Amino acid sequence: MPAPVDRPVRGAAAARAGSEDRAGHDPSKVRLHVVTGKGGTGKTTVSAALALGLSRQGKRVLLVEVEGRQGISQTFDVPPLGHTETRIVHDRSGGELWAISVDAKQSLGEYLQKFYKVGRAMGLLDKFGAVDFATTIAPGLRDVLLIGKVYEAAGRRGRGGGLAYDAVVLDAPPTGRVVRFLNVNAEVADVARVGPIHSQAESITRMVRSHTTAVHVVTLLEEMPVQETVDALAELRAADLPLGAIVVNQLRDPLLSDRDLAAVRAGRTGSLAERVTADLSSVRVRATATVVGGLLADAAEHADRLALEREQDAILAQEGRLTVRLPLLPEGTEGGGISVLADAVAEQGMI
């Protein structure tokens, strides 16, 4: 069989060129990385890889999840995270990766204490179910509390007066609601027109729209995820939120040359069948018509899949964004898989 043809992948020069189209965003200056994507595309895995890659640059990084799924703890194989920041990686470069699973209830207690000095009332409110009622019936309030915690961590100062974290990576809600999530404080600022809540809401809005923030969208080369990615990018632009990279996840390498792929799709499989038969015979496998036919059927399915991926890739290319391509990990993130992805996001100019 001929050697596989590599999928086109941007080199370092192309990655640098792609980073210039990010509306003035210099990847080295981005402090808040917001990662979103359609459910099932692997946004938590990408968030983890991005955070790990940043920590390998000697940075102190905070990885935040806000959906309570404990995806970070599963990815790094550590105990379930709580509302307290926990160090999960100490890199030999001196970098550190910390993580937190933000809890809306505890954030509400911090919020009440900060603005009204009544944090102790949380126990009473929780006893009567007021907290669950408020955060369930008013999802906007829940989002205010969650992103407020991210804002506090991103702006917190350490003992020496410098920022506590060099970078914050937010595993954000999926594309269907990420714009509302990020913009919720703009709505709060319109409602509360004066006072400390108004001031904080405006500060959070400035943070998420800052040139030091980038919203990355994770996708697969399939019709629905790509369409949702295109729609999300349009919504993010309309909301004046800073766009980052498009991350194409779980890419499979082509197993056939372009010539063979075209032949298979056109039904011209005679020459390929002969080579398959010869290859099987060379390893002492009986090349029956059933075996060869099954392999050719698999080849046809593979060719159709690659054709679809290339069509979807062309659609994404029209967005003019830096596109980061991550390989499919057959064994998942175990056995160093997350490390492979961390290297890939760094090599392709995402950080």
C-alpha positions in Angstrom: 0.0 0.0 0.0 1.3 3.5 -0.7 2.4 5.7 2.2 -0.4 7.8 3.7 -0.7 11.4 2.6 -0.5 13.8 5.5 -3.4 16.1 6.2 -2.5 19.7 5.5 -1.3 21.2 8.8 -0.1 24.8 9.4 3.5 25.2 10.2 5.0 27.7 12.6 5.0 30.5 10.0 1.4 29.9 9.1 0.4 29.8 12.8 2.0 33.2 13.4 0.2 34.6 10.4 -3.1 33.1 11.6 -2.6 34.7 15.0 -2.4 38.1 13.4 -6.0 37.9 12.3 -7.3 37.9 15.9 -8.4 41.5 15.9 -5.1 42.6 17.5 -4.8 39.7 20.0 -1.3 38.7 20.7 -1.5 35.1 22.1 1.4 35.9 24.5 -0.7 38.7 26.0 -3.9 36.9 26.5 -4.6 36.2 30.2 -8.2 34.9 30.1 -8.7 32.0 27.7 -12.4 31.1 27.4 -13.0 27.7 25.7 -16.4 26.8 24.3 -17.8 24.4 21.8 -20.7 22.2 21.0 -21.3 19.4 23.5 -19.2 16.3 22.7 -16.5 18.2 20.8 -14.0 17.9 23.7 -13.9 21.4 25.0 -12.9 20.3 28.5 -10.0 18.3 27.1 -8.9 21.2 25.0 -9.2 23.5 28.1 -7.0 21.1 30.1 -4.4 20.9 27.3 -4.3 24.7 26.9 -3.9 25.2 30.7 -1.2 22.5 30.8 0.6 24.1 27.9 0.6 27.5 29.6 2.0 26.0 32.8 4.9 24.5 30.8 5.9 28.0 29.9 6.7 28.6 33.5 3.3 30.3 34.2 1.0 30.0 37.2 -2.3 29.0 35.7 -5.8 28.5 37.0 -8.1 26.1 35.2 -11.8 26.8 36.0 -14.9 24.7 35.3 -18.4 26.1 35.9 -20.8 23.3 35.0 -20.1 20.9 37.9 -19.3 17.9 35.7 -15.8 17.3 37.3 -14.3 17.0 33.8 -11.0 18.4 35.0 -10.5 15.9 37.8 -11.3 13.1 35.4 -8.9 14.4 32.8 -6.0 14.7 35.2 -7.0 11.7 37.3 -7.1 13.7 40.6 -9.8 13.8 43.3 -13.0 15.7 42.6 -12.4 19.5 42.7 -14.2 21.8 45.1 -14.8 25.5 45.3 -11.2 26.0 46.7 -8.3 26.3 44.2 -6.2 23.2 44.2 -2.8 22.7 42.7 -2.9 19.7 40.3 0.4 20.1 38.4 3.9 21.4 39.3 5.9 21.6 36.1 9.7 21.3 36.0 9.8 24.7 34.3 8.5 26.2 37.6 5.0 26.6 36.2 2.0 25.5 38.2 -1.5 24.4 37.2 -4.3 25.1 39.7 -7.9 24.1 39.3 -11.3 24.9 40.7 -14.9 23.8 40.2 -16.9 27.0 40.9 -20.0 26.4 43.0 -22.9 28.9 42.6 -24.0 28.5 46.2 -20.6 29.3 47.7 -20.2 32.1 45.2 -23.4 33.6 46.4 -22.2 33.5 50.0 -19.0 35.4 48.9 -21.1 37.8 46.9 -23.4 38.6 49.8 -20.5 39.0 52.2 -18.6 41.3 49.8 -21.5 43.7 49.0 -23.8 43.4 52.0 -21.7 41.9 54.8 -24.3 39.2 55.3 -22.5 36.1 54.2 -23.5 34.3 57.5 -27.1 34.5 56.3 -26.3 31.8 53.7 -27.0 29.0 56.2 -30.5 30.3 56.8 -31.2 31.0 53.2 -30.0 27.5 52.2 -32.1 25.9 55.0 -35.2 27.3 53.5 -34.2 26.4 49.9 -33.9 30.0 48.9 -30.5 29.5 47.3 -31.5 26.6 45.1 -34.7 28.5 44.1 -32.8 31.6 43.1 -30.0 29.9 41.1 -32.5 27.5 39.4 -35.4 29.9 38.6 -33.0 32.7 37.7 -30.2 31.2 35.6 -28.9 34.7 34.9 -28.1 35.0 38.6 -26.2 31.7 38.5 -24.1 33.0 35.5 -23.4 36.2 37.4 -22.1 34.3 40.4 -20.0 31.9 38.3 -18.3 34.4 36.1 -17.9 36.7 39.1 -15.7 34.1 40.7 -13.6 33.9 37.5 -13.3 37.7 37.5 -12.1 37.7 41.1 -9.5 35.0 40.5 -8.2 36.7 37.3 -7.7 40.0 39.1 -6.5 38.8 42.5 -3.2 40.0 43.7 -0.6 37.9 45.5 1.6 38.7 48.5 4.1 40.6 46.4 1.5 42.8 44.7 1.6 41.0 41.4 -1.2 39.0 39.9 -1.9 35.7 41.6 -2.2 33.9 38.2 -0.4 34.6 35.0 -3.3 33.1 33.0 -6.8 31.8 33.6 -8.4 29.1 31.4 -12.2 28.9 31.6 -14.0 25.7 30.5 -17.1 27.7 29.6 -20.7 26.6 28.8 -21.3 25.2 25.3 -21.7 27.5 22.2 -25.5 27.5 22.5 -25.3 29.7 25.6 -21.8 31.0 25.9 -22.6 34.5 24.6 -25.4 35.0 27.1 -23.0 33.7 29.8 -20.2 36.1 29.0 -22.6 39.0 28.5 -24.7 38.5 31.6 -23.0 41.3 33.5 -23.7 43.8 30.7 -27.4 43.2 31.4 -26.8 43.5 35.2 -25.1 46.8 34.7 -28.1 48.1 32.8 -30.4 47.0 35.6 -28.3 48.1 38.6 -27.3 51.5 37.3 -25.4 52.7 40.4 -23.6 51.2 43.4 -21.0 48.5 43.9 -22.9 45.8 41.9 -23.1 48.1 38.9 -19.4 48.8 39.2 -18.4 45.2 39.4 -20.7 44.2 36.5 -19.0 46.9 34.3 -15.6 45.7 35.4 -16.4 42.1 34.4 -17.8 43.2 31.1 -14.6 45.1 30.4 -12.6 42.0 31.3 -14.4 39.7 28.9 -14.2 42.2 26.1 -10.6 43.1 26.7 -7.7 42.4 24.3 -6.3 40.2 27.0 -9.2 37.8 26.7 -9.8 35.3 23.8 -12.8 33.1 23.2 -11.7 29.8 21.5 -14.3 27.6 19.8 -13.7 23.8 19.7 -15.3 21.7 16.9 -15.2 18.5 15.0 -15.1 18.3 11.2 -18.8 17.2 11.1 -21.7 19.2 9.7 -23.5 20.0 12.9 -20.5 21.0 15.0 -19.1 23.1 12.1 -22.4 24.9 11.6 -22.7 25.6 15.3 -19.2 26.9 15.3 -19.9 29.3 12.4 -23.1 30.5 14.2 -21.2 30.9 17.5 -18.5 33.0 15.8 -21.1 35.3 14.3 -22.8 35.7 17.7 -19.5 36.4 19.4 -18.6 39.1 16.8 -22.1 40.7 17.2 -21.6 40.8 20.9 -18.2 42.4 20.5 -16.5 39.5 22.3 -12.8 38.9 21.4 -12.4 35.9 19.2 -9.5 33.4 19.6 -8.7 30.3 17.7 -10.9 27.6 16.1 -9.7 24.3 17.5 -10.4 21.3 15.3 -10.4 18.3 17.6 -10.0 14.5 17.1 -8.5 14.5 13.6 -7.7 11.2 12.0 -4.8 10.8 9.6 -5.6 9.7 6.0 -4.8 6.0 5.5 -4.7 6.3 1.7 -3.1 8.6 -0.9 -5.2 11.2 -2.5 -5.1 9.2 -5.7 -6.4 6.1 -4.0 -9.1 8.1 -2.2 -10.3 9.5 -5.5 -10.3 6.1 -7.1 -12.2 4.5 -4.3 -14.9 7.2 -4.3 -15.2 6.8 -8.1 -15.5 3.0 -7.8 -12.3 2.3 -9.6 -10.9 -0.3 -7.1 -9.3 -2.8 -9.4 -5.7 -1.7 -8.9 -6.2 -1.2 -5.2 -7.8 -4.6 -4.8 -4.7 -6.2 -6.4 -2.4 -4.3 -4.0 -4.5 -5.3 -1.0 -4.4 -8.9 -2.1 -0.6 -8.8 -2.5 -0.2 -7.1 0.9 -2.3 -9.7 2.6 -0.5 -12.6 0.9 2.9 -11.0 2.0 1.9 -11.5 5.6 0.4 -14.9 5.0 -3.2 -13.9 5.3 -5.6 -15.6 2.9 -6.9 -12.9 0.6 -10.4 -14.2 -0.1 -13.0 -12.2 -2.0 -14.9 -11.6 1.2 -11.8 -10.2 3.1 -10.7 -8.0 0.2 -14.2 -6.8 -0.4 -14.6 -5.9 3.3 -11.4 -3.9 3.2 -12.4 -2.0 0.1 -15.8 -1.2 1.7 -13.9 0.2 4.7 -11.7 2.2 2.3 -14.8 3.6 0.7 -16.2 4.7 4.1 -12.9 6.2 5.0 -12.8 8.1 1.7 -16.3 9.5 2.2 -15.4 10.5 5.7 -12.3 12.4 4.6 -14.2 14.1 1.8 -16.8 15.4 4.3 -14.0 16.6 6.6 -12.3 18.5 3.8 -15.6 20.1 2.9 -16.2 21.2 6.5 -12.5 22.3 6.8 -13.1 24.6 3.8 -16.1 26.2 5.5 -14.0 26.9 8.7 -11.2 28.4 6.6 -13.6 31.1 5.4 -13.8 32.4 9.0 -10.2 33.6 8.7 -9.2 32.5 12.2 -6.1 30.8 13.5 -7.0 27.1 13.2 -5.4 24.6 15.7 -5.6 21.0 14.8 -5.5 18.3 17.4 -5.1 14.6 16.7 -7.5 11.8 17.7 -6.2 10.1 20.8 -7.2 6.4 20.4 -6.6 5.8 24.2 -8.1 9.1 25.3 -6.2 11.4 27.6 -4.6 8.5 29.5 -1.0 7.5 29.1 0.2 11.0 28.3 -2.4 11.9 25.8 -3.2 15.3 27.4 0.6 16.1 27.2 0.5 15.5 23.4 -2.4 17.9 23.1 -0.6 20.5 25.3 2.4 20.3 23.0 0.2 20.7 19.9 -1.5 23.9 21.1 1.8 25.5 21.9 3.5 24.4 18.6 0.6 25.8 16.5 0.7 29.3 18.0 -2.4 29.2 20.2 -0.3 30.3 23.3 
